[in-house]
């Protein structure tokens, strides 16, 4: 189950409320903020960036 931290909820709210006016420059940090907890968990168990890339290619 995903853990939603306050910052992520604020970023998601910003994204959803401004969806029609959002630019790619605003979307990127919001998306990165949403992914950050998952990336930390993957790194903690030893998953490398290369492993994620290989899995995505399958």
ZAVEXKE-921176 format. One record per residue (C-alpha): residue number from 1; residue in one letter; x, y, z. Coordinates in steps of 0.2 Angstrom, whole numbers. Example, Ala and Ser with C-alpha at 12.3 -4.5 7.8 and 13.67 -1.06 7.14 Angstrom:
ZAVEXKE-921176
REC   i aa     x     y     z
REC   1  A    62   -22    39
REC   2  S    68    -5    36
***
This chain:
ZAVEXKE-921176
REC   i aa     x     y     z
REC   1  X     0     0     0
REC   2  X     7    17    -5
REC   3  X    11    30     9
REC   4  X     4    47     5
REC   5  X    14    60    13
REC   6  X     7    78    15
REC   7  X    19    85     2
REC   8  X    13    72   -11
REC   9  X    -5    76    -7
REC  10  X    -2    94   -10
REC  11  X     7    91   -26
REC  12  X    -7    79   -32
REC  13  X   -20    92   -27
REC  14  X   -10   105   -37
REC  15  X    -9    94   -52
REC  16  X   -28    90   -52
REC  17  X   -34   108   -49
REC  18  X   -23   115   -63
REC  19  X   -24   101   -75
REC  20  X   -30   111   -89
REC  21  X   -17   125   -87
REC  22  X    -2   114   -82
REC  23  X    14   114   -92
REC  24  X    27   101   -93
REC  25  X    39   111   -82
REC  26  X    26   111   -68
REC  27  X    21    93   -71
REC  28  X    39    86   -69
REC  29  X    42    91   -51
REC  30  X    25    85   -46
REC  31  X    27    68   -54
REC  32  X    45    66   -46
REC  33  X    38    70   -29
REC  34  X    24    57   -31
REC  35  X    38    44   -36
REC  36  X    50    48   -23
REC  37  X    43    37    -9
REC  38  X    43    22   -21
REC  39  X    61    26   -27
REC  40  X    67    26    -9
REC  41  X    59    10    -5
REC  42  X    66     1   -20
REC  43  X    83     8   -17
REC  44  X    82     2     1
REC  45  X    79   -16    -4
REC  46  X    94   -15   -17
REC  47  X    85   -12   -33
REC  48  X    96    -3   -45
REC  49  X    91    10   -59
REC  50  X    98    -3   -72
REC  51  X    86   -16   -65
REC  52  X    71    -4   -67
REC  53  X    76     0   -85
REC  54  X    78   -19   -89
REC  55  X    61   -23   -82
REC  56  X    53    -8   -91
REC  57  X    60   -15  -108
REC  58  X    52   -32  -105
***
